Each structure stands twice: as C-alpha cells, then as structure tokens.
Amino acid sequence: MTSDQLRKTPDRTRAFRRFRAKLRALYHGESPQAVRFRLAVIGVDLALIAFFIAAPFLRDSRLFLPLDLAVAAILATDLAARALAWRTVKDWIRRPIVMVDLFVLLTLLLPTVLINLAFLRVLRIWTLFNSEFFWDTVGHRFDDTRWEDVIRAAATLITFVFVATGFVYTIYVGEDGGVSGYVDALYFTVTSLTTTGYGDIILPGVSGRLISIVIMIAGITLFVRFAQALFRPYKVRFACHVCGLMRHEPDAVHCKACGALLNIPNDEA
C-alpha cells in the first residue's frame, strides 16, 4: 500500500462511519426528519406490494421487465441501507424477516430462473406489518394494543390468501378444473378458505384435493385467529417477573397464574 493510500484510508473510513451513522439516525432515530423518511420508505413498500399483487395482470406487458428490474433496484437499495443502519450486518441478516425479504429480492434479480416462485413476493406484506420498522414509525400508537394483534393477524391472513392464489395460478392455470386466470385462482382460494366450495372450479387429481384441504385448514385457522384478535376480550402484554405470563387483564393487580404483584403501566394519573 502506497503512502497516498495510507493517508486516504482513514478519511474513507471516517466518511463511511459518518454515512452509517446517518443511516442509523434515519432508520432508527426519533427526529421529525427520521420519521418523515421512514414514512416515505413505508409508502414505497406499499407501492412495491401493490406491484407484486398486480404482477400477474402486467406480466404480458412490455413494461413489466423494466418495472421488475426497477423494483429490484429499489428493494436492494433499501435492504442494503437497513443492513448498514443495523448494529452489525451479521446480526441483521440472521433475522427471519430479513431472510424472507432477501428471498423476495432474489426472485426479482432472477425473474426467468425463479419465475415459478414469483408469487412468493407477496410475503413482503407479512414482513412489512410484522417489522419493528413499521411499528416504530406508523404503529407506535397501537404498539402492544389490541390493534397490533388485529393488524398482524389480518396481514398474515391476506398474505396467505395471495400466496395460495399465486400457487394455484402458477401450478393449475390452463389445466382441467376451470382455473383459466388469476381471478379464477383467487376465487377458488377464497371459496375454499371460507369452505363455501361452489364446485365450479376444482383442482384436478389427488394433488389438487390435498392442496384444497391445506387451503381450507390453514385458511380457517388464520381466519379464526383474526376473529379472536378482533373480538376477544383485550389483555395487555406485561411479563410477570415471577412466572413470565405475558397477557393480563388491563386492570390486573396480581398475576392470575402465580399470584405475584404486578405493576402494569397505564395512562391513568
């Protein structure tokens, strides 16, 4: 290494550290500028999700591939920035939500190789509404409340519907059974999930019956979870220091599992 390189290296290192500190302030800070930045990022995320949902209808358009590559560039930039804003890239990449996002990015970077897995891009719905990034920015008012449970359950249910629809469309479109387009696949998924089963669209073969059973069982389970989050009596999240029980009545003074004294914070004076 030359003397010029030795003089430049510390400057570049300091500049890179300042850059990471700036990203950390934007992605994790509480300043008005950071909040506005995160709201803009969430807006872009919602636009990407809308593109993923509409992709089956746009696939035959000449603009689809350029849009696909543009979305890949946007998502890659965002994920790289989030990685640099985290404590360490190694810790960041180990998170399950990040692994799902990286897989979504991979389907965008290799559209021809992973074309049959493109329907899994809608998993971005689940990763967005289950991320700390979303709840620290938009959902902080509803964090640890009934509405957090409702939104998370709804996001999981919607994600399942579109993943199942994409799978049915990818595997069975054009086959005997009546799935001639994406709307037919969506219609079949919803009728199976609700156990309505009109019978006008039936997946052929043993594999089709097994997939229908999976959709019905998983869909009903997720729907029941959503209904429970919406209608069941609300319980606050507060870990008991003795037994670790997480859910308690809002006005609980003692843990119902072990009887330990609780000190649940609230907004009352």
PyMOL commands that set and color helices and strands:
alter all, ss='L'
color gray80, all
select helices_A, chain A and resi 3-28+32-58+64-85+89-93+96-109+115-129+132-137+139-141+146-172+182-193+205-231
alter helices_A, ss='H'
color red, helices_A
select strands_A, chain A and resi 236-237+247-248
alter strands_A, ss='S'
color yellow, strands_A
deselect
rebuild
show_as cartoon
